């Protein structure tokens, strides 16, 4: 079993006090803190081998290129894309939002005839359907909503259960012979509910649809194997998995990436360019990595993947499950409502809640005064809040550095909110 007390000590930011109290950081769903090894990896790159990758013949360029590609391979292993060609299935992006927009733009380009015959599988037209869910982060909903608007396709969605779970058992009805793309979250960033992907993937592939997975909230908290899940594409960000900001990833099945037309254009992604005829683009993943890559961030992200893998994701699940047990006890506080499953089953330690009679911002400031950091607002997921009849909420979300004692402090603080505001 991993020693999570020692692991916590690897995070220098957690050693400070906030408003004279020890920091209790319960906002990992927004961004996770960074262990010292990740901080050192990024700064170490600048100190020792800073150079552009894939474009220089000098020694520093060679070293940085090797380090960059080794980091890609580390990430591929971490997400179960390591069958010998997995690193070719990992596209480096600026973040999950960039990866999802890349896909939607590329599908749109295919719909305009770009990419030739191989790309026709991605093309959409009026009468086709794109399926999402009411639980989606705006970074999933909006790119595919816009894709539908540009191509004339119809946007459909999975409804949610009373506790905010995607109704995956309705896949046979929601996904039809006209469905071309299904884009859903693996774990909701509001409810913490884990989506049952099996019926969705099965039905989508029965009708020849492409499955796109938002894996931002699952990669840091669950053992992930994209090959085993059977999804076609998946996007996630390094900063939520204890890595740096500014870098994310798009997984794609190799055969699909080879057929997908590019979405952004510039240096690094073109093999041959002429003035009088179309360019010849690089093979994946380079085809989708136009411009200067986030090299330092990528190397630090590879370090984060190895560090997290070294803890063991089964250990992470067990540790965070115990903390979630405590967080969910706010359901017993009068006037407090959890948005999502109230039982610790098929969920992660992301707990959104509403305090009756108190605005979420006031709740957040009250907890902050006690050194407890949570998220307030709609969490870039307005439709799921409307499902619960709200515009905004509070959200506590766990990381490997949290403790059961911190969760108890959080519950005790939430219990004081309504009395403090005399509700």
N, C-alpha and C positions, 0 to 999 in steps of 0.2 A: 504494500500500500504506500502511495506517495505521502511524503511528509509536507502537508500543506502549510504548516507553520513556517517551515524553512522556505517554502516557495513564496509565501507572502513577503518575506524579508528581501526577496530579490527585486521588489518594486520600490525604488527610492521615493517616489511621489507620495506613497502611503505613510511615510514617516513624519509628515507634517501635521500641524493642527489647523483647524478651520474655526474661526471665532472662538479660539481658546479651547477647543475640544478636538480629540483625535478624529481624523478624517475617516468617515464610513462611506466608501464609494460604492453606490448602488446604481450606477448608470452605465454599466458595461454594454447594454444594448445599444447605446448611442456610440460610444467608443470605449475600448478597453484600455487600461493602463499598460505600460510597457516594462518588461523586466530589464534588468541592467544589461543582459547579453544582447538584447535587441538594440538598445541604445548604443552599445559599444560597436555593434556590427555596422550600423549606419555611419557613426562618426569615424570608425576605423577605415571605411572605404575612402572617405575624403582625405584621411591622413596618409594613406598608403598607395592606393591604386586608382585614384580618380581619373577616369578617361571615358571617352565615348566608346560604346560597344559596337561590334560588327562593322567597324569602318576605319580602323587604324592598323598600321603595320608595326607600330612601335610596341615596346614591351608592356607599358602600362595598359595600352588598349587591349593587348592580348590577355593580360591578367584580368582586367575588368570584364572582358567578354566571357572568359571561363567562369568567373565568379557569378556572373549574371545567369548563365545557362545552368550552372549547378544549382542555383536557387530555384530556377524553374523546375528542375527535376525533383528537388526536395518537395516543392508544393504539389507536384503531380503524385508523388508517393503518398503524401498526406491525405489526399482526397480520393485515393483508389484509382488513379489513372497511371499505373506504373507497370504496364504489361510489356515494356520494351519500347513502346512508342508514345508513352503517356505525355512526355514533355512536349511532344508535337501537338497535343490536344489542349495545351494551356496557353491562352493568349493573355499577355500582360496588358492591363488597361489602367486607367487613372482611378478606378474604383468600380464597385458593382453597378452604380448608376451608368457609368460610361460603358460598361460591358453590355448592359441591357439596351441602351440606346444604340450601340454598335449593331446589335442583332436586328433591332427594329428598322434601322436605316438600311442595313444590308438586305433585309427582306423587301423593303421598299424599292431598292435598286434592282433587285431581281424582278420585281413586278413591272419595272420599266424595260425589261429585256436585257439588263446588264448581266454578264456572267455566262451568257449563252445557254445552250441546251442543258448543261449540268445544273444550272441554277434554277431551272423551272420549278423544281420541287418546292422552292421557297416563295414563288410568285403568288400574289393574291389578286383577286378581282371581285367585282360586285357579285354578291350571292355567297361568297366564302365567309367563313366564321372564324373569329378569334375568341378564345375562351380564357377568361381570367377568373378572379373570385372577389367577393366583397371584402376579403381580408387583406388585400394587397397593399403594400407600400406604394406610394405614388411613383416610385422609380420603376415599378412594374406596370402599374395601371396606365400611366400617362404615355409612355412610349408606344405601347400597343394600342391604346385608344387613338393616338395620332396616326399610327399605321393604318388602322381601320378607316380613319377619315381620308387619308391620302389615297387609299386603294379602292374604297367603296365597299370594303368588307364589313360584316356586321359584328359588333362587339357583344358577346354574351358573358355570363358569369355564373359561378357556383354561388348559391345562397349559403347562409351560415346557420348553424344550430343555435339554440337559445343561449348557449355559453360560448358562442363565437367560433366553433370549429367549422372548417370547410366540410360541406356535406359530400364527401368523396363517393359515398354509396349511390349518389345520383348521377355518376359519370356516364352511365349508359344512356341517360336521357339528355343530359346537358351537351355531351360531345356527340355530334351527329356526322353523317357522311359528308357534310359540307365543311366540317371543322378542319382548318389547316394548321392552326397554332394553338397550343394550350400553355399558358404562362401562369404559374401559381407559386406561392410561397411554400417552402418546406416547413418553416416555423414562423408563426405570426410574431411580428415585433410588438404587438399590442397584447394579445391574449397569451402568448407563450405556447399555444397549442401546436402540436406536431401533426402535420397533414399525413393522412394515409395515402401514400403515393401509388400503391400497387394498382388499385382499380382505375386510377386516372391514367397512369402510364399504359396499362393494358388496353383500355378503351381507345386512347389516343392512337396507339400504334395499330389497332384493328382498322381504323379508318384512314391510316396514313398520315396522321397529324404529327407535327413537331412538338416535343415537350420541352419547355423552358422552365428551369427551376431557379427561384430566388433562394440561395443557400446562405445568405448573410448571417442569419440567426442560428443556423444548424451547424455550420463548419466549426465554430468555436466551442460548441457544447455537446456534440454528438459524434460518434464514430461515423465517418462518411466514406462511402464507396460509390462514386457516380456510375461506374460500370455495373455494379450490382443493382443500383436503383433503376437503371435502364433509361435514365433521362437522356435527352439529346444535347441539351445545352444547360449550363448552370453558371451563375454569377455570384461572386462574393468579394468582400473587401478585407484587406490585411489588417486595417486598424481595429476591427472588431475581434480579431483573433490574436491580440497582443502584439501585432506588428505596427509598422508606421502608417501614417496617413499618406495619401497621394498615390497609392498603388492598389490595384485590385486585379481580379482574374475572371476570365471567361473560359469555362471548359466547353469543349465541343467535340463530339465524335469525329474522329479523323476524316472519315469519308464525307461528312457534312461540311467540315471546314474546307476541305479541298474543293467542294462545289460552290461554296458561299462566295458571292462577290464582295469586294472590299467596301468599306463604309467611309473611311477617311483616307486622305491621299497626301503624299509627300515623300520625304526621304525615307530610306530604309525598307519601304514596302514594294518598291518597283525594281524589276530586274533589268528591263530595257525600256528606254523612253525616246520617242522621236517627235519631231515637229509636225510630221505629216501623216501620222497614223497612230492608232491607239497604243497605249503602253502595254508591256507585258509584265504582269505582277509576280511577285515572289510566291513561293509555296507557303502554306500556313506553317507556323503561326505568324511569320514575318509579314505576310500580306495584310495583317490587321494591326500592325504596330508602327504606324506612320510617325515620323518625327523622332525626337530624342527620348529615349526610354528613361523611366525613373530608376536609374541603376542602383543608387545607394539604397533607395527604399525597397527595391526588389531583393537585394542581398539581405537586408534586415528582415524582410518578410520570410525569406527562406530560413533564416535563423529562428524566427518565431514558430514556423511549422515544425522544425526539428525539436525545438524546446517543448512545444505543446505535445508533440508525439512522444517525447521522452517521459512526460508525466504519465501518459497513457490515457486515452479518451474514456475508457471504462472507469478509470479512477476519477476523472473529471466529472463524469455523470453521477457517480456515487456521492462525491463530495457536494456537488451542487444540489443534488436531490435532498440531502439533509438540510441544507439552508432553505430550500424551497418549502419544505415542511413547515418551517418556522414562519416564513414570509406569509404563507397562506392563512395563518392564524388571525390576520386582520379581518377575516370574514366574520369573526365573532364580535367585532367591535360595533356597537350600535351606530347606525348611520353610515357605515362603510360598505361599499359594494365592489366586488371584484369583477372586472371585465374579462371574462374568460373562465376556464375550468377552475372550480374551487377545490377539486381533489387533485392530488399530485400523481396523476396518471396521464401518460402520453403528452407530457408538457415539459418545458424547461423552466428555469428560474426567472422568468420575466412575468411580473405581476403588475398589471395595470388596475387602477382602482379609482373610485369616486368617493369623495367625502361629502355627504349630503349637507347642503347649506354653506359650503366653503369653496371658494374658487380654487381651481388647481394651482394657480400661481401663489395664492396665499398659503396653501398646504406646502408647496415647495419651499417657500421662504421660511416658514415655521421650522421645517425639518433642517434646512440649511443652517439656521441659527444654532442648531444642536450638532452641527458637524456632519449631517447626513445628506449626501448628494443623491438626488433622484431626478428624473425627467418629468417635465410638465408640458402640456400642450396636446396636439392631436397626433404627435409622433409620425407625421407624414403619412397618415392613414386615416383620412376623414371618413370614407364609407363605413369602415368597421365601427367607428364611433357613432355614426348615425344609426347603425344596427342596434346599438345599445341605448339610443335616444339621447346621446350626448354630443357635444362638440369637442370636448377636451377631457383629459384625465391626468392622473398622476401615474408614474411607472417606476417601480423598483426592478432592477435587473442585476443578476449575479455574475460573478467572475470567480476564477480559481483562488483569488486572494481573499475573498470574503469568508467570514466565519459565522457559525451558528450564533455566537454571542452578538455579533453585529446585527443579525436578523432580529434577535430579541430586542435590541435597542431600537430598531426601526419600528417594530410592532408597538412597543411602549410609547414611542414618540407619536405615532399615528393615533393612538388612543387619547392623546392629550389635545388633539387638534380642535375638535368641536367644543370641548370645555373652554379652551383658550379663547376662541372666537365667540363664546357665549351663545352657541347654537343650541 
